[in-house]
Amino acid sequence: MSNISEINESENAIRAARERFNEAIANHDAQAIGTLLAPEYHIVTGRSDQFHGADEEALRWADVFRKDPSVIYRRIPREIRVNENWGLAEELGNWSGSYSMENDIVNASGVYSAKWQRAENGEWLIQVEVFTTLECNGCVKPDPIK
C-alpha cells in the first residue's frame, strides 16, 4: 500500500508537469510539449477532433503556433488522484483558451480529463487527454456524429 507522502509527491510532480505544459503553450514551444507526452498519446479536442502520437501532437502544436501567434491555452487542475502502486493518475480540471479565426479573437473554455502514467525513468507522462468545450464565442461547432 502506498503511503500519503508518495501520493503527495506524485501529485506535486504531476501539477508541476502540467504547469510546464502551460508554460510551453505560452512560449509556443512545441518541442517542450512533446516531452510531456507518452509515445502513444491520444487526444480528443474540445471540438471532438482526435489525434494520436506524441510526435504528431508536437508537430500539430508547432503548426498551430506558426499559423496563429495569438493562440494561448491554460489548463488548471481541480483534482488529481494517484494509484501509486500502478504508476497511474487521473487529472480533472478546467481549461480556457483564445485564438484567432478570420481576424476575430475566439475565446473558449471547458473541462478536461487527463490520464498520466509514470515512465521507467520516474517521470509522469500524459497518456490521454479529453477536452469538452462548455462555452465558446465565435467558435465553429463540430459536426454531429453520423
BAROLO-909686 format. One record per residue (C-alpha): residue number from 1; residue in one letter; x, y, z. Coordinates in pm, 1 decimal. Layout:
 num residu       xx       yy       zz
 NUM      A        X        Y        Z
...
***
This chain:
 num residu       xx       yy       zz
   1      M      0.0      0.0      0.0
   2      S    126.9    348.1    -88.3
   3      N    181.1    599.6    181.5
   4      I     43.0    952.3    173.9
   5      S    383.6   1114.0    120.3
   6      E    439.4    910.4   -200.4
   7      I     96.1   1011.3   -331.2
   8      N    152.8   1378.5   -244.4
   9      E    494.6   1366.1   -412.9
  10      S    339.5   1220.2   -728.8
  11      E     53.5   1470.9   -724.1
  12      N    303.6   1756.5   -690.0
  13      A    510.0   1614.2   -977.8
  14      I    200.1   1596.6  -1199.4
  15      R     96.8   1952.5  -1107.4
  16      A    449.7   2070.0  -1191.0
  17      A    439.5   1886.0  -1524.4
  18      R    100.9   2044.9  -1604.4
  19      E    245.6   2387.5  -1529.2
  20      R    539.5   2311.5  -1764.7
  21      F    279.8   2221.5  -2029.7
  22      N    101.7   2556.1  -1973.3
  23      E    434.9   2740.3  -1996.1
  24      A    523.6   2553.6  -2315.9
  25      I    195.1   2667.2  -2473.0
  26      A    252.2   3026.0  -2356.4
  27      N    605.6   3015.8  -2501.2
  28      H    490.5   2840.9  -2819.7
  29      D    739.4   2560.5  -2750.7
  30      A    604.6   2253.6  -2929.5
  31      Q    919.4   2053.7  -2852.6
  32      A    868.0   2101.0  -2476.4
  33      I    506.4   1987.2  -2514.0
  34      G    626.1   1666.5  -2680.7
  35      T    848.0   1580.4  -2383.7
  36      L    542.3   1565.0  -2153.7
  37      L    353.5   1311.6  -2365.5
  38      A    368.5    931.5  -2369.1
  39      P    470.1    793.1  -2712.2
  40      E    116.3    659.8  -2775.6
  41      Y    -52.5    981.6  -2652.6
  42      H   -412.3   1032.5  -2766.3
  43      I   -625.6   1348.5  -2752.5
  44      V   -990.7   1430.1  -2811.6
  45      T  -1009.5   1807.9  -2853.3
  46      G  -1287.1   2040.7  -2741.2
  47      R  -1420.9   2024.8  -3098.5
  48      S  -1407.8   1641.5  -3087.9
  49      D  -1114.4   1612.4  -3328.5
  50      Q   -886.2   1320.1  -3241.4
  51      F   -509.8   1287.2  -3278.9
  52      H   -268.7   1012.0  -3184.7
  53      G    103.5   1000.4  -3105.1
  54      A    337.9   1229.5  -2913.2
  55      D    548.5   1317.7  -3218.2
  56      E    239.4   1400.8  -3421.9
  57      E     99.8   1612.3  -3138.1
  58      A    420.9   1814.9  -3113.0
  59      L    407.2   1874.1  -3490.7
  60      R     39.6   1974.1  -3462.3
  61      W    121.4   2229.7  -3191.2
  62      A    411.9   2366.8  -3399.4
  63      D    170.3   2413.4  -3690.0
  64      V    -86.3   2584.8  -3464.1
  65      F    179.9   2822.9  -3327.0
  66      R    309.0   2900.7  -3678.3
  67      K    -39.4   2973.2  -3815.0
  68      D   -170.3   3170.4  -3514.7
  69      P     78.6   3361.1  -3297.7
  70      S   -209.9   3474.4  -3072.6
  71      V   -307.5   3123.6  -2958.3
  72      I   -298.2   3056.1  -2583.9
  73      Y   -447.1   2782.2  -2369.1
  74      R   -427.5   2714.1  -1997.1
  75      R   -525.5   2402.3  -1806.2
  76      I   -596.3   2429.9  -1433.2
  77      P   -614.5   2102.7  -1238.0
  78      R   -903.6   2072.1   -990.1
  79      E   -828.7   1722.1   -869.8
  80      I   -550.7   1467.5   -912.6
  81      R   -596.9   1110.7   -793.2
  82      V   -297.3    876.9   -788.3
  83      N   -266.6    498.6   -790.6
  84      E     93.7    495.3   -669.1
  85      N    133.2    116.5   -688.9
  86      W     43.5    108.9  -1056.9
  87      G    202.5    441.3  -1150.1
  88      L   -125.9    581.1  -1284.6
  89      A   -306.3    906.4  -1214.8
  90      E   -621.0   1091.2  -1316.2
  91      E   -630.7   1469.2  -1351.1
  92      L   -960.1   1658.1  -1374.7
  93      G   -961.7   2028.3  -1443.2
  94      N  -1081.2   2337.4  -1626.3
  95      W   -931.1   2480.9  -1941.9
  96      S   -956.7   2811.9  -2124.0
  97      G   -805.4   2944.5  -2439.6
  98      S   -816.8   3200.6  -2711.8
  99      Y   -711.0   3204.0  -3074.9
 100      S   -769.6   3398.3  -3397.1
 101      M  -1025.9   3296.7  -3655.0
 102      E  -1087.5   3512.7  -3960.6
 103      N   -935.9   3820.3  -3788.2
 104      D  -1152.9   3777.3  -3477.3
 105      I  -1044.7   3653.4  -3136.2
 106      V  -1225.5   3339.0  -3023.4
 107      N  -1249.4   3261.1  -2650.8
 108      A  -1332.8   2909.2  -2538.5
 109      S  -1338.9   2720.6  -2211.2
 110      G  -1448.6   2393.6  -2061.0
 111      V  -1340.3   2090.7  -1863.6
 112      Y  -1083.9   1817.9  -1923.3
 113      S   -966.5   1481.3  -1801.7
 114      A   -611.9   1350.0  -1835.9
 115      K   -463.8   1008.6  -1766.2
 116      W   -100.0   1009.5  -1656.4
 117      Q    140.9    717.6  -1633.1
 118      R    482.0    701.8  -1472.3
 119      A    765.1    621.0  -1713.9
 120      E   1057.7    391.2  -1637.5
 121      N   1269.8    695.6  -1550.1
 122      G   1011.4    806.5  -1290.3
 123      E    872.6   1098.2  -1492.0
 124      W    494.7   1132.9  -1524.6
 125      L    371.9   1145.7  -1885.7
 126      I     26.7   1218.1  -2025.1
 127      Q   -130.0    916.1  -2196.0
 128      V   -470.7   1058.8  -2286.3
 129      E   -648.1   1394.2  -2269.3
 130      V  -1017.6   1457.2  -2334.4
 131      F  -1142.6   1815.7  -2357.0
 132      T  -1507.0   1923.9  -2355.1
 133      T  -1596.5   2274.8  -2465.9
 134      L  -1866.4   2423.1  -2243.5
 135      E  -1850.7   2786.9  -2358.1
 136      C  -1726.5   2948.6  -2675.1
 137      N  -1784.0   3278.4  -2851.2
 138      G  -1701.2   3274.7  -3218.4
 139      C  -1630.3   2901.1  -3239.8
 140      V  -1727.5   2674.6  -3523.2
 141      K  -1914.9   2390.4  -3358.5
 142      P  -1830.1   2031.2  -3450.6
 143      D  -2042.9   1835.8  -3693.3
 144      P  -2282.6   1584.9  -3532.5
 145      I  -2171.7   1221.6  -3529.2
 146      K  -2305.1   1040.3  -3835.2
***
